[in-house]
Amino acid sequence: MDQYAVNTSSNIPIYQQIADAIYADIKSGRLAPGTKIMTVRELADSMQIACGTVKRAYDELKKIGAIEMTQGRGSYVCYRREDSDSRKERAMAAIDKMLNQLDELGFSPAEVNIFIELKLRERAQRESAVRVALIECSPEILMQLTEHLRHLGKINISRHILEDVLNYPYKIGEEADLIVTSAVHAPALQNAIPEKDKITKVVLEIVPRSVLKIALLKPGSRVGILTGSHRFGELLQEVCKKYTENITLLPPQFFDGQSDCGRYLSDKDAVLVPEGYEKFCPEQDARLLKEFDDGHDVILCEYQIDQGSMMYLEERIMELQKKKSYRGSAGKIE
């Protein structure tokens, strides 16, 4: 049984992190049915955490049927996929229970049938959507890519900061049909996530209109950067160095609610900000930027997926949509 690492700064309780890590090993087959796992004390001692924390993790695993805990014998992996007959029996019992409850509420069989049809249609529409997890180190880029991908139709997009996923990777692969990240971050994710086949790497580029406005900055201009994250600030610094000459590029300032935005803008001729900056900055800073824009340059900077990567990504999403549609139609009863 491997040593498990936990992230003490995460919002996810330590016991849940341990339970999810062990469960991931069980589902992947690294811990086979019948395998004896460490005792609560052994795992607690090896991880240097309280026995009560490990005990709670084991209790969670026992609750979902992943392990069996027997006094005097220890804890063993007992997770097995349910066979068809067992699943059918449980399904019929659940349906009986639901029908009894609706009967007690006074609904007729015809009304019950209507309700079930409506819920089935609602669920089919929801589940047929491809679940896309966007993973990047910059919240600005995550927001901008989300807007670019909305035109792809039936997809549900979730956004994740790279550091959070690397610190707690256990569920991202189960909750997404497709994981989209930049080519820069793909190797780190492939080392952290078991479902490597779900990872699609894309190339990101700054949009041409932003490049043009940056390239047209006048020589001698004092140029600042206001942004919500260090990474986005670094990217804009790199762009300025590549496309401008003879400007004075000042260090970035961040929308943290504490920095003096007005003072930062006071000696600048132009400032670079992320497209959609209003979602990242305090209202007072947004107001100051609008005032600064009257007589100065506020350059909106936006990133997108390059054309080749977008074509490949669209193909993958279309394939997944077809598979989901096929599974949905195959399950219909004529």
C-alpha positions in Angstrom: 0.0 0.0 0.0 1.5 3.3 -1.1 2.2 6.3 1.1 -0.4 8.9 0.5 0.3 12.6 0.5 -2.2 15.2 1.8 -2.5 18.9 1.2 -3.0 20.6 4.6 -3.8 23.9 3.0 -6.7 22.5 0.9 -10.3 23.2 1.8 -11.0 19.4 1.4 -10.7 17.6 4.8 -7.7 15.4 5.3 -9.8 12.3 6.0 -11.6 12.8 2.7 -8.3 13.2 0.8 -7.1 9.9 2.3 -10.3 8.2 1.5 -10.3 9.4 -2.1 -6.7 8.4 -2.6 -7.3 4.9 -1.4 -10.5 4.6 -3.3 -8.7 5.7 -6.5 -6.2 2.9 -6.0 -9.0 0.4 -5.4 -11.0 1.4 -8.5 -7.8 1.4 -10.7 -6.9 -2.1 -9.5 -3.7 -1.1 -7.7 -5.4 -2.5 -4.6 -7.1 -5.7 -5.6 -10.1 -7.3 -3.8 -8.9 -9.2 -0.8 -5.8 -7.1 -0.3 -5.2 -6.3 3.4 -4.5 -2.6 3.9 -2.6 -0.9 6.8 -4.3 -0.7 10.1 -5.5 2.7 11.2 -2.5 3.1 13.5 0.0 1.9 10.9 -1.2 4.4 8.3 -1.6 7.2 10.9 2.0 6.6 12.1 3.4 6.5 8.6 1.7 9.7 7.6 2.2 11.3 11.0 -1.4 12.3 11.5 -4.0 11.5 14.1 -5.5 8.0 14.3 -9.0 9.6 14.4 -8.4 11.1 11.0 -7.5 7.8 9.4 -10.3 6.0 11.2 -12.8 8.5 9.7 -11.3 7.9 6.2 -11.7 4.1 6.7 -15.3 4.6 7.9 -16.1 6.5 4.7 -14.6 3.7 2.6 -16.5 1.1 4.5 -19.7 3.1 4.0 -19.4 3.0 0.2 -18.5 -0.7 0.3 -14.9 -0.3 -0.7 -13.3 -2.0 2.3 -14.4 -4.4 5.1 -13.2 -3.8 8.6 -13.2 -6.8 11.0 -12.2 -6.6 14.6 -9.1 -8.6 15.2 -8.5 -9.4 11.5 -7.9 -6.0 10.0 -9.2 -4.1 7.0 -9.5 -5.7 3.5 -10.4 -4.4 0.1 -13.9 -5.8 -0.8 -14.9 -3.5 -3.7 -16.4 -5.3 -6.6 -18.4 -4.1 -9.5 -22.1 -5.1 -9.1 -23.3 -7.9 -11.4 -26.3 -7.3 -13.6 -28.8 -9.2 -11.5 -27.9 -7.3 -8.3 -28.2 -4.0 -10.1 -31.6 -4.9 -11.5 -32.9 -6.0 -8.1 -31.8 -2.8 -6.5 -33.3 -0.8 -9.4 -36.7 -2.5 -9.0 -36.7 -1.9 -5.2 -35.9 1.8 -5.8 -38.7 2.1 -8.3 -41.2 0.4 -5.9 -40.2 2.8 -3.2 -40.7 5.8 -5.4 -44.1 4.6 -6.7 -45.3 4.0 -3.2 -44.4 7.5 -2.2 -46.1 9.0 -5.2 -49.2 6.8 -4.5 -49.3 8.2 -0.9 -49.3 11.7 -2.4 -52.4 10.9 -4.3 -51.1 10.9 -7.9 -52.7 8.7 -10.5 -50.6 6.2 -12.6 -51.1 8.6 -15.6 -49.7 11.5 -13.7 -46.8 9.4 -12.4 -46.0 8.4 -16.0 -45.9 12.1 -17.1 -43.6 13.0 -14.2 -41.2 10.2 -15.0 -41.2 11.1 -18.7 -40.4 14.7 -17.9 -37.5 13.8 -15.5 -36.1 11.3 -18.0 -36.0 13.9 -20.8 -34.5 16.5 -18.4 -31.8 14.0 -17.4 -31.1 12.9 -20.9 -30.5 16.5 -22.0 -28.2 17.0 -19.1 -26.2 13.8 -19.3 -25.8 13.9 -23.1 -23.7 17.0 -22.7 -19.9 16.4 -22.8 -18.3 17.4 -19.5 -15.2 19.5 -20.3 -12.7 20.3 -17.5 -10.6 23.4 -18.3 -7.3 23.4 -16.3 -5.0 26.4 -16.4 -2.8 28.3 -13.9 -4.5 31.6 -14.7 -8.1 32.4 -13.8 -8.2 35.1 -16.5 -7.3 32.5 -19.2 -9.8 30.1 -17.8 -12.6 32.6 -18.0 -11.6 33.6 -21.6 -11.3 30.1 -22.8 -14.8 29.3 -21.4 -16.3 32.0 -23.5 -14.5 30.8 -26.6 -15.8 27.2 -26.1 -19.5 28.0 -25.5 -20.2 27.9 -29.3 -19.4 24.2 -29.3 -23.0 23.3 -28.3 -23.8 20.6 -25.8 -20.9 20.8 -23.3 -20.8 21.5 -19.6 -17.6 23.4 -18.7 -15.9 23.4 -15.3 -12.9 25.5 -14.6 -10.0 24.4 -12.4 -6.7 26.1 -11.3 -3.8 23.9 -12.1 -2.3 24.0 -8.6 -5.5 22.9 -7.0 -5.8 19.9 -9.4 -2.2 18.8 -8.8 -2.7 19.0 -5.1 -5.9 17.0 -5.2 -6.2 15.1 -8.5 -8.4 12.2 -7.4 -11.8 13.1 -8.8 -11.1 15.3 -11.8 -10.8 12.3 -14.2 -14.1 10.8 -13.0 -16.1 14.0 -13.2 -15.0 15.0 -16.7 -15.3 13.4 -20.2 -12.5 15.5 -21.5 -9.7 17.5 -19.8 -8.3 20.5 -21.7 -5.1 22.2 -20.8 -2.2 23.9 -22.4 0.7 22.0 -23.9 2.9 23.5 -21.1 0.9 22.0 -18.3 -0.1 18.7 -19.9 3.0 16.7 -18.7 2.3 17.6 -15.0 -1.3 16.5 -15.4 -0.4 13.3 -17.1 1.8 12.4 -14.1 -1.0 13.3 -11.6 -4.2 12.0 -13.3 -4.8 8.3 -14.0 -7.2 8.9 -16.9 -4.4 10.2 -19.2 -6.5 9.4 -22.3 -8.9 12.2 -21.4 -6.2 14.9 -21.5 -6.2 17.1 -24.6 -3.4 19.6 -24.8 -3.9 22.8 -26.8 -1.7 25.7 -27.8 -2.7 29.1 -26.5 -2.1 32.4 -28.2 -2.9 36.0 -27.6 -5.6 37.3 -30.0 -4.4 39.4 -32.9 -6.3 42.5 -32.0 -4.5 42.6 -28.6 -1.2 42.0 -30.3 -1.9 44.9 -32.7 -2.7 47.4 -30.0 0.4 46.4 -28.0 2.6 46.7 -31.1 1.3 50.2 -31.8 2.4 51.5 -28.4 4.4 54.7 -29.0 8.2 54.6 -28.2 8.9 56.2 -24.9 5.5 55.2 -23.4 5.3 54.2 -19.8 3.3 51.0 -19.8 1.8 49.2 -16.8 0.0 45.9 -16.3 -3.0 45.3 -14.1 -4.1 41.8 -13.6 -5.6 39.2 -11.3 -2.8 36.6 -11.3 1.0 36.5 -11.4 0.9 34.2 -14.4 -1.2 36.4 -16.6 1.1 39.3 -15.7 4.1 37.3 -16.7 2.5 36.4 -20.1 1.8 40.0 -20.9 5.3 41.0 -20.0 6.6 38.5 -22.5 4.2 39.8 -25.2 5.4 43.4 -24.6 9.0 42.4 -24.9 8.3 40.6 -28.1 6.2 43.2 -29.9 7.4 46.6 -28.7 10.5 48.7 -28.8 11.7 51.6 -26.7 8.9 51.5 -24.1 9.3 51.6 -20.4 7.5 48.5 -19.1 6.7 48.7 -15.4 6.2 45.7 -13.0 2.6 44.4 -12.9 0.2 45.3 -10.1 -2.6 42.9 -9.0 -6.3 43.4 -8.4 -6.0 42.4 -4.7 -8.3 45.1 -3.2 -5.4 46.5 -1.2 -3.1 48.0 -3.8 -3.6 51.7 -4.8 -4.8 51.5 -8.4 -5.1 55.2 -8.8 -1.5 55.8 -7.8 -0.3 53.0 -10.1 -2.1 54.6 -13.1 -1.0 58.2 -12.3 2.3 58.0 -14.2 1.4 55.6 -17.0 0.6 56.3 -20.6 -1.0 52.9 -21.2 -2.0 49.9 -19.2 -2.6 46.3 -20.2 -5.5 44.5 -18.5 -7.2 41.1 -19.1 -10.3 41.1 -21.3 -13.2 40.9 -18.8 -11.1 42.5 -16.1 -14.3 43.8 -14.4 -14.9 40.2 -13.0 -11.5 40.3 -11.3 -11.1 43.7 -9.8 -12.9 45.8 -7.2 -15.6 48.2 -8.4 -13.4 51.2 -7.5 -10.5 49.9 -9.6 -12.9 49.3 -12.6 -14.1 52.9 -12.2 -10.5 54.2 -12.2 -9.7 52.3 -15.3 -12.7 53.7 -17.2 -11.6 57.2 -16.2 -8.0 56.4 -17.2 -9.3 55.2 -20.6 -10.4 58.8 -21.4 -7.1 60.1 -22.7 -4.9 57.1 -22.2 -4.7 53.6 -23.6 -6.4 50.7 -21.8 -5.5 47.6 -23.9 -7.7 44.6 -23.4 -5.6 41.4 -23.6 -7.3 38.1 -24.4 -6.0 34.5 -25.0 -7.6 31.9 -27.2 -6.9 28.3 -28.4 -5.0 28.4 -31.7 -6.8 27.3 -34.9 -5.2 23.9 -35.2 -5.8 22.9 -31.6 -9.4 24.2 -31.8 -10.1 21.9 -34.8 -8.7 18.9 -33.0 -10.6 19.8 -29.8 -13.9 20.2 -31.8 -13.3 16.7 -33.3 -12.8 15.1 -29.9 -15.9 16.8 -28.5 -18.0 15.7 -31.5 -16.9 12.1 -31.1 -17.9 12.2 -27.4 -21.2 13.8 -28.3 -21.9 11.0 -30.8 -21.0 8.3 -28.3 -23.3 9.8 -25.7 -26.1 10.2 -28.2 -25.7 6.5 -29.3 -25.7 5.3 -25.7 -28.9 7.4 -25.0 -30.7 6.0 -28.1 -29.5 2.4 -27.4 -31.2 2.6 -24.0 -34.6 3.7 -25.3 -37.5 1.2 -25.1 -39.7 1.3 -28.2 
